[in-house]
Amino acid sequence: MLTVITTPIFYAVIVLTFFYISEYYPNKHFDQKQWFANKDERYEYSENIIESKILAGKTKAQVRQILGDEGNNDKDNDWYYDLGYRPEFANIDPDNLEITFKNGKVTAVIQNKR
């Protein structure tokens, strides 16, 4: 009887552990050198960029100096930076960092999870 009860629980724990491991990724402090070197793993820095507000109030030129030039146009008020594919079960779309400007200064930074 004990086996009948514990076996499904055991299998559920194994499946949940698999999903947790497959979706885990570290949230690292922003490192400009690594940002430029590992474009496919930028998602590891996005949370720190957003929470630390390192871009808050920056001009477009300052953002370009910090995050680089991804082909964003100075005339646009929304800039996008590719973050790569965040580890997630069945994730087939890359994430991006969206930076919104108003009057030439950063007013919002969000991560678009697709």
C-alpha positions as CSV (number, residue, x, y, z in Angstrom):
1,M,0.0,0.0,0.0
2,L,2.8,2.4,0.8
3,T,4.3,1.8,-2.6
4,V,1.1,2.7,-4.3
5,I,0.9,6.0,-2.5
6,T,4.6,7.0,-2.7
7,T,5.4,6.0,-6.3
8,P,3.2,8.8,-7.9
9,I,4.7,11.3,-5.5
10,F,8.2,10.2,-6.3
11,Y,7.6,10.5,-10.1
12,A,6.0,14.0,-9.6
13,V,9.1,15.1,-7.7
14,I,11.3,13.9,-10.5
15,V,9.3,15.7,-13.2
16,L,9.1,18.9,-11.2
17,T,12.9,18.8,-10.6
18,F,13.5,18.3,-14.3
19,F,11.4,21.4,-15.2
20,Y,13.1,23.4,-12.5
21,I,16.6,22.5,-13.7
22,S,15.7,23.1,-17.4
23,E,14.4,26.6,-16.7
24,Y,17.0,27.7,-14.2
25,Y,19.4,30.5,-15.2
26,P,21.5,32.8,-13.0
27,N,20.6,36.4,-12.6
28,K,23.9,38.2,-12.8
29,H,25.0,41.7,-12.1
30,F,25.3,43.7,-15.3
31,D,28.8,43.3,-16.8
32,Q,29.4,45.4,-19.9
33,K,32.2,43.2,-21.2
34,Q,30.0,40.0,-20.9
35,W,27.0,41.9,-22.3
36,F,29.0,42.5,-25.5
37,A,30.7,39.1,-25.5
38,N,27.7,36.8,-25.0
39,K,24.8,38.2,-26.9
40,D,22.9,34.9,-26.6
41,E,23.0,35.0,-22.8
42,R,22.0,38.6,-22.2
43,Y,18.9,37.5,-20.4
44,E,21.1,36.8,-17.4
45,Y,21.7,40.5,-17.0
46,S,18.2,41.9,-17.8
47,E,16.7,41.5,-14.4
48,N,19.7,43.4,-12.8
49,I,19.4,46.2,-15.5
50,I,15.7,46.6,-14.8
51,E,15.8,46.4,-11.0
52,S,19.0,48.5,-10.4
53,K,17.6,51.2,-12.7
54,I,21.1,51.8,-14.2
55,L,19.5,53.3,-17.3
56,A,16.9,55.5,-15.6
57,G,17.1,59.1,-16.9
58,K,19.9,58.3,-19.3
59,T,20.1,59.9,-22.7
60,K,20.1,57.9,-25.9
61,A,23.8,58.5,-26.3
62,Q,24.5,57.2,-22.8
63,V,22.4,54.1,-23.3
64,R,24.2,53.4,-26.6
65,Q,27.5,53.8,-24.7
66,I,26.4,51.3,-22.0
67,L,24.5,48.7,-24.0
68,G,26.0,49.3,-27.5
69,D,24.5,50.0,-30.8
70,E,21.9,47.4,-31.9
71,G,20.8,49.5,-34.9
72,N,18.4,51.6,-32.9
73,N,17.5,54.9,-34.5
74,D,17.8,58.1,-32.6
75,K,14.4,59.2,-34.0
76,D,12.7,56.2,-32.3
77,N,11.4,56.5,-28.8
78,D,11.5,52.7,-28.2
79,W,14.7,50.8,-28.5
80,Y,15.1,47.0,-28.4
81,Y,18.1,44.8,-27.5
82,D,18.0,41.1,-28.1
83,L,18.5,39.0,-25.0
84,G,18.7,35.6,-26.5
85,Y,16.6,32.5,-25.6
86,R,15.8,32.3,-21.9
87,P,15.9,28.7,-20.7
88,E,12.3,27.7,-20.5
89,F,10.4,24.6,-21.4
90,A,9.3,24.8,-25.1
91,N,10.7,28.4,-25.4
92,I,11.1,29.1,-29.1
93,D,11.1,32.9,-29.2
94,P,14.0,35.2,-28.0
95,D,13.4,37.8,-25.4
96,N,14.2,41.4,-25.8
97,L,14.9,44.4,-23.6
98,E,12.6,47.3,-24.4
99,I,13.8,50.8,-23.5
100,T,11.3,53.7,-23.7
101,F,12.4,57.3,-24.1
102,K,10.4,60.4,-23.4
103,N,12.0,63.8,-24.2
104,G,15.2,62.0,-25.0
105,K,15.6,60.3,-21.6
106,V,14.9,56.8,-20.4
107,T,11.5,56.5,-18.7
108,A,10.9,52.7,-18.8
109,V,12.9,49.5,-19.2
110,I,11.1,46.2,-19.5
111,Q,11.8,42.7,-20.6
112,N,9.5,41.3,-23.3
113,K,9.1,37.6,-22.7
114,R,7.6,36.0,-25.7
